[in-house]
Amino acid sequence: MNFWLIVNGKGVGNPELREAVDRIRNEGVNLSVRVTWESGDIARFLEEAVDQGLDRIIVAGGDGTLHEATNALMGIESSKRPALGIIPMGTANDFATATGIPGPPLDALSLAVHGTPRAIDVARINDLYFLNMASGGFGAKVTSDTPPALKKLLGGGAYSLVGIMQAWRFEPFRCHLQTRDGNYERDLIVLAIGNGRQAGGGQELTPRALLNDGLLDVLTVESFSLSRVGNAIHELRELPIDGKLVRYHQLTSMDFQSETPLPINLDGEFHEFTQARIEVCPGALTIILPDECQLMYEGKPANRQGRGR
């Protein structure tokens, strides 16, 4: 079997990655390396790999690189999409961390080469796809406003630091949400739509999410005064469907409209939307994950018709 490793150009000089590639090649694995230079390179490499009949591609980079690879893969005919292996080399690596993909490049590359491909869901917001999380409102603003140098210095902790600095001056967003559980007008400080569970350098926003249940988990937190902090904390622990401040839904689709552009972070990439259709694409991609991945449902898939909108 032949493999291509697509490396984000920022990480090409990483000595541990170079050593990992050498070690895997010494095992007799036919591994070729491609390096990204500009936007669109991942999509081009994937098209070339499909033309050559490769059925497994490995990407090395952060959540943004994974986001680009996901959208490129979803642009390929489903019957021809190669399986995807992941070497986490970003700042937060939220998807890799939550799924248990090893951090050391050699361990991650070994898993990507020798592991078993597993089908997972992909989420879509309008014409963009995301694999892990769409975090809107305060969380997205924090991620987009965190300086790259600070992220590099503090890692995921940089998001918490910037969040504390911004919390006092964040303005909530007026949103109209349409879900199977009803229609709501809400002043939101958090809107999290999870195929995976965490974002922002380790913040677990949708803790009940699974990658292969045919559902998206949606967390909303409404604006509240300091006198209601205790209520918000209680509801965040309970995650009720119909809480006063916090609501947690599991569904296959939803719509939202916002009076002003709502900042949304899609797997590390910043976007703004005033209206959006969000839905799940069940089993759309094949990923190499650890056998003991906690985000994979091992039983019979959920009844998508009965539980979705």
C-alpha positions as CSV (number, residue, x, y, z in Angstrom):
1,M,0.0,0.0,0.0
2,N,1.2,3.5,-0.9
3,F,0.7,6.5,1.4
4,W,0.9,10.2,1.0
5,L,1.7,12.5,3.9
6,I,0.5,16.1,3.4
7,V,2.4,18.4,5.8
8,N,1.4,22.0,6.6
9,G,4.4,24.1,5.4
10,K,4.8,25.6,8.9
11,G,5.7,22.2,10.3
12,V,8.0,20.8,7.6
13,G,11.2,21.4,9.6
14,N,9.9,19.6,12.7
15,P,12.7,17.1,13.6
16,E,10.4,14.6,15.3
17,L,8.2,14.5,12.2
18,R,11.2,13.9,10.0
19,E,12.4,11.1,12.3
20,A,8.9,9.6,12.3
21,V,8.9,9.5,8.5
22,D,12.3,7.9,8.4
23,R,11.3,5.2,10.9
24,I,8.1,4.3,9.1
25,R,10.0,4.1,5.7
26,N,12.5,1.8,7.4
27,E,9.6,-0.5,8.2
28,G,9.2,-0.9,4.4
29,V,6.2,1.5,4.1
30,N,6.0,3.4,0.8
31,L,5.4,6.9,2.2
32,S,5.6,10.0,0.0
33,V,5.6,13.6,1.5
34,R,3.8,16.6,0.0
35,V,4.2,20.1,1.6
36,T,1.6,22.9,1.4
37,W,2.7,26.3,0.4
38,E,-0.5,28.2,-0.2
39,S,-4.3,27.9,0.0
40,G,-5.7,25.2,-2.2
41,D,-2.7,22.9,-2.0
42,I,-4.4,20.3,0.1
43,A,-7.3,20.0,-2.3
44,R,-4.9,19.8,-5.3
45,F,-2.9,17.1,-3.5
46,L,-6.0,15.1,-2.7
47,E,-7.2,15.2,-6.3
48,E,-3.8,13.9,-7.4
49,A,-3.9,11.2,-4.8
50,V,-7.3,10.1,-6.0
51,D,-6.1,10.0,-9.6
52,Q,-3.3,7.7,-8.6
53,G,-5.7,5.4,-6.8
54,L,-4.5,6.0,-3.2
55,D,-7.0,5.0,-0.6
56,R,-5.3,6.5,2.5
57,I,-4.0,10.1,3.0
58,I,-2.3,11.5,6.1
59,V,-2.3,15.1,7.0
60,A,0.1,16.8,9.5
61,G,-1.1,20.1,10.9
62,G,-3.5,21.8,13.3
63,D,-7.3,22.0,13.4
64,G,-7.2,24.5,10.5
65,T,-5.3,22.1,8.3
66,L,-7.8,19.4,9.2
67,H,-10.7,21.7,8.4
68,E,-9.2,22.3,4.9
69,A,-8.7,18.6,4.3
70,T,-12.3,17.9,5.4
71,N,-13.7,20.3,2.9
72,A,-11.4,19.1,0.2
73,L,-12.4,15.5,0.8
74,M,-16.1,16.3,0.8
75,G,-15.6,17.7,-2.7
76,I,-14.5,14.3,-3.9
77,E,-17.1,11.7,-5.0
78,S,-17.9,9.6,-2.0
79,S,-16.9,6.3,-3.5
80,K,-13.4,7.7,-4.2
81,R,-12.7,9.5,-1.0
82,P,-9.5,8.2,0.6
83,A,-9.4,7.4,4.4
84,L,-7.7,10.1,6.4
85,G,-5.0,9.8,9.0
86,I,-4.0,12.6,11.3
87,I,-0.7,13.9,12.8
88,P,-1.6,16.7,15.3
89,M,0.9,19.6,14.9
90,G,-1.2,22.7,15.8
91,T,-1.7,24.8,18.9
92,A,-4.9,23.4,20.2
93,N,-5.4,20.1,18.3
94,D,-8.9,19.8,19.7
95,F,-10.1,17.0,17.4
96,A,-7.0,14.9,17.9
97,T,-6.9,15.4,21.6
98,A,-10.6,14.5,22.1
99,T,-10.3,11.4,19.9
100,G,-7.2,10.1,21.6
101,I,-4.9,10.5,18.5
102,P,-1.3,10.4,20.0
103,G,0.6,13.6,20.1
104,P,4.1,12.3,19.3
105,P,4.6,12.3,15.5
106,L,5.9,8.7,15.4
107,D,3.0,7.3,17.4
108,A,0.4,9.3,15.3
109,L,2.1,8.3,12.0
110,S,2.1,4.7,13.1
111,L,-1.6,4.8,13.9
112,A,-2.3,6.6,10.6
113,V,-0.5,3.9,8.6
114,H,-1.4,0.7,10.5
115,G,-4.8,1.7,12.1
116,T,-8.2,0.6,11.0
117,P,-10.3,3.2,9.1
118,R,-13.7,4.0,10.7
119,A,-16.7,5.9,9.2
120,I,-17.7,9.1,11.0
121,D,-20.2,11.9,10.5
122,V,-19.4,15.3,9.1
123,A,-21.3,18.5,9.8
124,R,-22.2,21.2,7.3
125,I,-23.1,24.9,7.7
126,N,-24.4,26.3,4.5
127,D,-21.7,25.2,2.0
128,L,-18.9,24.7,4.5
129,Y,-18.1,21.4,6.2
130,F,-16.6,20.9,9.7
131,L,-15.4,17.8,11.4
132,N,-15.3,18.8,15.0
133,M,-17.0,21.9,16.2
134,A,-18.7,25.1,15.2
135,S,-18.4,27.5,18.1
136,G,-20.3,30.8,17.8
137,G,-20.4,34.0,19.8
138,F,-18.0,34.5,22.7
139,G,-15.9,31.4,22.0
140,A,-15.4,32.2,18.4
141,K,-14.4,35.8,19.2
142,V,-11.8,34.6,21.7
143,T,-10.3,32.2,19.2
144,S,-10.1,34.8,16.4
145,D,-8.7,37.5,18.6
146,T,-5.9,35.4,20.2
147,P,-2.6,36.6,18.7
148,P,-0.6,33.8,17.0
149,A,2.4,34.6,19.1
150,L,0.4,34.2,22.3
151,K,-1.0,30.9,21.0
152,K,2.5,29.6,20.3
153,L,3.8,30.7,23.7
154,L,0.9,29.5,25.9
155,G,-0.7,26.8,23.7
156,G,-4.4,26.1,24.5
157,G,-4.1,28.2,27.7
158,A,-3.9,31.4,25.5
159,Y,-7.6,31.0,24.7
160,S,-8.5,31.0,28.4
161,L,-6.3,34.1,29.0
162,V,-7.8,36.1,26.1
163,G,-11.3,34.9,27.2
164,I,-10.9,36.4,30.7
165,M,-9.7,39.6,29.2
166,Q,-12.6,39.9,26.8
167,A,-15.5,38.6,29.0
168,W,-16.4,41.9,30.5
169,R,-16.9,43.7,27.2
170,F,-18.5,40.9,25.1
171,E,-21.9,41.9,23.6
172,P,-24.5,39.0,23.2
173,F,-25.9,38.1,19.8
174,R,-29.7,38.2,19.2
175,C,-30.4,34.9,17.3
176,H,-33.5,33.2,16.1
177,L,-33.0,29.4,16.3
178,Q,-35.2,26.8,14.6
179,T,-34.8,23.2,15.8
180,R,-37.0,20.1,16.2
181,D,-37.6,21.2,19.8
182,G,-39.1,24.5,18.8
183,N,-38.2,28.0,17.6
184,Y,-36.4,30.5,19.9
185,E,-35.4,34.1,20.0
186,R,-32.4,34.4,22.3
187,D,-29.6,36.7,23.3
188,L,-26.7,34.3,23.1
189,I,-23.2,34.4,24.4
190,V,-22.4,30.9,23.3
191,L,-23.6,28.7,20.4
192,A,-21.7,25.5,20.1
193,I,-22.6,22.9,17.4
194,G,-20.6,19.7,18.0
195,N,-19.8,16.7,15.9
196,G,-16.9,16.3,18.3
197,R,-16.8,17.6,21.9
198,Q,-14.2,20.3,22.5
199,A,-12.8,23.5,21.0
200,G,-10.8,26.5,22.1
201,G,-7.8,24.5,23.4
202,G,-9.6,21.9,25.4
203,Q,-12.9,23.5,26.4
204,E,-15.5,20.7,26.3
205,L,-18.6,22.3,25.0
206,T,-20.7,19.3,23.8
207,P,-19.7,16.5,26.2
208,R,-22.3,14.0,24.9
209,A,-21.3,14.2,21.3
210,L,-20.3,11.1,19.3
211,L,-18.8,11.0,15.9
212,N,-20.9,8.3,14.4
213,D,-24.4,8.6,15.9
214,G,-25.9,10.6,13.0
215,L,-26.5,13.5,15.3
216,L,-25.2,17.0,16.1
217,D,-25.0,18.2,19.7
218,V,-26.0,21.9,20.2
219,L,-25.3,23.9,23.3
220,T,-26.7,27.4,23.7
221,V,-26.0,29.8,26.6
222,E,-28.1,32.9,27.0
223,S,-26.8,36.2,28.3
224,F,-27.1,36.5,32.1
225,S,-26.3,38.9,34.9
226,L,-23.7,38.3,37.6
227,S,-26.6,37.5,40.1
228,R,-27.4,34.4,37.9
229,V,-23.9,32.9,37.6
230,G,-24.9,30.1,40.0
231,N,-27.9,29.2,37.9
232,A,-25.8,29.2,34.8
233,I,-23.2,26.9,36.4
234,H,-25.9,24.5,37.6
235,E,-27.5,24.3,34.2
236,L,-24.1,23.8,32.5
237,R,-23.6,20.8,34.7
238,E,-27.0,19.4,34.0
239,L,-27.3,20.4,30.3
240,P,-31.1,20.5,30.2
241,I,-33.1,20.6,27.0
242,D,-35.2,23.5,28.2
243,G,-33.1,25.3,30.8
244,K,-33.6,29.0,31.6
245,L,-30.1,29.9,30.5
246,V,-28.6,26.8,29.0
247,R,-30.1,24.4,26.5
248,Y,-28.6,21.2,25.1
249,H,-30.1,19.6,22.0
250,Q,-29.3,16.5,19.9
251,L,-30.6,16.8,16.3
252,T,-29.8,16.2,12.7
253,S,-30.4,19.8,11.5
254,M,-31.2,23.3,12.6
255,D,-31.4,26.9,11.2
256,F,-30.5,30.2,12.7
257,Q,-30.7,33.9,11.8
258,S,-28.9,36.7,13.6
259,E,-29.6,40.4,13.5
260,T,-25.9,41.1,13.3
261,P,-23.1,38.9,11.8
262,L,-22.5,36.0,14.2
263,P,-18.8,35.1,14.6
264,I,-18.4,31.3,14.2
265,N,-15.2,29.3,14.4
266,L,-15.3,26.2,12.3
267,D,-12.5,23.8,13.4
268,G,-10.0,26.7,13.8
269,E,-11.2,28.9,10.9
270,F,-13.1,32.1,11.6
271,H,-16.3,33.0,9.7
272,E,-19.3,35.2,10.2
273,F,-23.0,34.4,9.3
274,T,-26.3,36.2,9.6
275,Q,-28.2,33.1,8.6
276,A,-27.3,29.4,8.2
277,R,-28.6,25.9,7.7
278,I,-26.7,23.3,9.7
279,E,-27.0,19.6,9.2
280,V,-25.2,16.3,9.7
281,C,-23.9,14.1,6.9
282,P,-23.9,10.6,8.4
283,G,-20.9,8.4,7.8
284,A,-19.5,10.8,5.2
285,L,-15.8,10.4,5.9
286,T,-13.5,7.6,6.9
287,I,-10.9,8.4,9.6
288,I,-8.1,6.4,11.3
289,L,-8.8,6.6,15.0
290,P,-7.6,4.7,18.0
291,D,-9.5,1.5,18.7
292,E,-10.5,2.8,22.2
293,C,-11.7,6.2,20.9
294,Q,-14.4,7.5,23.4
295,L,-16.2,9.5,20.7
296,M,-17.2,6.4,18.7
297,Y,-20.5,4.7,19.4
298,E,-20.0,1.0,19.2
299,G,-23.6,-0.1,19.3
300,K,-26.4,0.3,16.8
301,P,-26.5,3.8,15.3
302,A,-29.1,6.2,16.6
303,N,-32.5,6.3,14.9
304,R,-31.9,9.4,12.7
305,Q,-35.4,9.7,11.6
306,G,-36.8,9.5,15.1
307,R,-34.4,11.8,16.9
308,G,-33.6,14.4,14.3
309,R,-35.5,17.4,13.0
